[in-house]
């Protein structure tokens, strides 16, 4: 029996309208293909784009729609931008590290341009904070030898690396899959990730990158992985 068909969505960065169109395209494809499916968001829901709040609301709504569904599951992972927001929420007021990136996010919560960021934490609903804090960093389908993660893994250590790698890596040790060490943990492994924007999806031995720069005018991309078939891609502009 065939396993789940996976649909993994790259970095969204506030592009709520593109996400809505991509969700619709994925659900149409699930209805057409039939069988169980998992929709995986690879993180970076916020910052840069115009409607980070709307993105989180749409992802949470999709999770709620299919909670307990016998055939469709929605999994949402954490990206480095969510981690930066969490760190800023916990930091003192003298730590502006996230605010330099997060003004568009605050605009989306305030419903206007934020000219004075004092008291910015009160703009983000508690439900959104708690949802972000619960986001896992990795989805590992050991039977299918699939890993879904925001940025990548450390080939020399997987699956025992520091979790920061999952959020931040752009290491050549990960990108150059031909140089991966011969470890049993990596044999036939396929890592699906985002974090490093490209003009088009990247397909290499052992990794697929689906960050196609949605917030920079590119498509928002998802890869469809169905057992026994080559990867296929869906996009929304």
C-alpha positions in Angstrom: 0.0 0.0 0.0 1.3 3.4 -0.9 2.1 5.8 2.0 1.2 9.4 2.4 1.6 11.8 -0.4 3.7 14.7 1.0 3.2 18.3 0.0 6.0 20.5 1.5 5.7 24.3 1.3 8.7 26.6 1.3 9.3 29.9 3.0 6.1 32.0 3.0 7.3 35.3 4.7 4.0 37.1 5.0 2.7 36.2 1.6 -0.8 35.3 2.8 -2.5 35.6 -0.6 0.0 33.3 -2.3 -0.4 30.8 0.6 -4.2 30.8 0.1 -3.8 30.0 -3.5 -1.2 27.3 -2.9 -3.4 25.7 -0.2 -6.3 25.6 -2.7 -4.0 24.0 -5.4 -2.7 21.4 -2.9 -6.2 20.5 -1.7 -7.4 20.1 -5.3 -4.4 17.9 -6.0 -5.2 15.7 -3.0 -8.8 15.3 -4.1 -7.6 14.3 -7.6 -4.8 11.9 -6.4 -6.8 10.3 -3.6 -5.2 8.5 -0.6 -3.7 9.9 2.6 -1.7 13.2 2.5 0.5 15.3 4.7 0.8 19.0 4.1 4.1 20.2 5.7 4.9 23.9 6.1 8.7 24.3 6.4 8.7 27.5 8.5 9.4 31.2 8.0 5.8 32.3 8.1 6.6 35.8 9.2 8.7 38.9 8.3 9.5 40.6 5.0 6.1 40.1 3.3 2.9 42.2 3.8 0.7 39.9 5.9 2.5 37.7 8.5 -0.5 37.7 10.7 -2.7 36.5 7.9 -0.2 33.7 7.1 -0.3 32.4 10.7 -4.1 32.6 10.7 -4.3 30.6 7.5 -1.9 27.9 8.7 -3.7 27.6 12.0 -7.0 27.5 10.2 -5.8 24.7 8.0 -4.5 22.7 11.0 -7.9 23.2 12.7 -9.8 22.1 9.6 -8.0 18.8 9.3 -7.5 18.1 13.0 -8.4 14.4 13.5 -9.0 13.9 9.8 -8.5 10.2 8.8 -6.7 11.0 5.5 -5.2 14.5 5.7 -2.6 15.8 8.3 -1.1 19.3 8.5 2.4 19.6 10.1 3.9 23.0 10.6 7.6 23.4 11.4 9.6 26.2 12.9 11.9 28.5 10.9 14.6 30.8 12.0 12.4 33.9 11.8 9.9 32.3 14.2 12.8 31.5 16.5 14.1 35.1 16.4 10.6 36.3 17.3 10.4 33.9 20.2 13.9 35.0 21.4 12.8 38.7 21.2 9.6 38.0 23.1 11.6 36.5 25.9 14.4 39.1 25.8 14.5 42.4 27.7 13.3 45.6 26.1 16.9 46.6 25.3 17.3 43.8 22.8 16.1 45.1 19.4 17.6 42.2 17.4 14.3 41.0 15.8 12.7 44.4 15.4 15.1 45.3 12.6 13.5 42.4 10.6 10.0 42.4 12.1 8.5 45.8 11.4 6.4 44.4 8.5 5.2 41.7 10.9 4.2 44.3 13.5 2.4 46.3 10.8 0.3 43.3 10.0 -0.7 42.9 13.6 -1.3 46.6 14.2 -3.3 47.1 11.0 -1.2 50.1 10.2 2.4 51.3 9.9 4.2 51.0 13.3 6.2 54.1 13.8 6.9 53.5 17.5 7.7 49.9 18.4 7.4 50.6 22.2 5.1 47.9 23.7 5.3 45.8 20.5 4.8 42.6 22.4 1.2 43.4 23.1 0.4 43.4 19.4 0.9 39.7 19.0 -2.0 37.6 20.3 -1.2 35.0 23.0 -2.6 32.3 20.8 -0.1 33.1 18.1 2.8 33.2 20.6 1.8 29.8 22.0 1.4 28.3 18.5 4.8 29.5 17.4 6.4 28.1 20.7 4.9 24.7 20.0 6.3 24.4 16.4 8.7 21.4 16.1 11.9 21.8 14.2 12.0 18.5 12.3 9.7 15.9 10.7 11.4 12.5 10.1 9.7 9.8 8.2 12.1 7.0 9.0 10.3 4.3 6.9 10.4 6.5 3.8 13.8 8.0 4.7 12.4 11.5 4.4 13.4 14.5 6.5 11.5 17.8 6.4 13.3 20.8 8.1 13.5 24.5 7.6 17.2 24.9 6.7 19.0 21.6 6.6 20.9 19.0 8.7 24.5 18.4 9.6 25.6 15.3 7.6 28.4 14.5 10.0 26.1 14.2 13.0 22.5 13.7 11.9 20.3 12.9 13.8 22.3 14.1 16.9 23.3 17.6 15.8 22.5 20.9 17.6 18.9 22.0 16.7 20.2 25.4 15.6 21.4 23.6 12.5 17.8 22.9 11.5 17.0 26.6 11.6 20.1 28.2 10.2 22.5 26.0 8.2 23.8 27.1 4.9 26.9 24.9 5.2 28.6 23.5 2.2 28.7 20.2 4.2 25.0 20.1 3.8 24.6 21.6 0.3 27.2 19.4 -1.4 25.4 16.1 -1.0 28.0 14.2 -3.1 30.5 14.9 -0.3 28.2 13.6 2.5 30.0 10.9 4.6 29.1 7.3 4.2 27.0 6.9 7.2 24.1 4.5 7.6 21.9 7.3 8.9 22.3 9.1 5.6 21.9 6.2 3.2 19.1 7.0 0.7 18.0 10.0 2.9 16.1 12.8 1.2 16.0 16.2 3.0 13.3 18.6 2.0 14.1 22.2 3.1 13.8 25.9 2.4 15.7 28.9 4.0 18.0 29.6 1.1 16.0 31.3 -1.7 16.5 30.3 -5.3 14.8 31.3 -8.6 13.5 27.8 -9.0 13.3 24.6 -6.9 16.6 22.8 -6.4 16.7 19.0 -6.9 20.0 17.3 -5.9 20.8 13.8 -4.7 19.6 13.7 -1.1 18.0 17.2 -0.9 15.3 19.4 -2.4 15.1 23.1 -1.7 11.6 24.6 -2.2 12.4 28.2 -1.1 11.7 30.1 -4.3 11.7 33.7 -2.9 8.0 34.2 -2.5 8.6 37.5 -0.6 11.0 38.7 -3.3 8.5 38.4 -6.1 8.9 34.7 -6.8 6.5 31.8 -6.6 5.5 30.2 -3.4 6.4 26.6 -4.1 5.4 23.2 -2.8 7.0 19.8 -3.7 4.7 16.8 -4.0 6.4 13.5 -3.0 4.5 10.4 -3.9 6.0 6.9 -3.5 7.4 5.5 -6.7 7.1 8.8 -8.6 9.5 11.7 -9.3 9.0 14.9 -7.3 6.4 17.3 -8.7 6.0 21.0 -7.9 3.1 23.3 -7.4 3.4 27.0 -7.3 1.4 30.2 -6.6 2.2 33.7 -7.6 
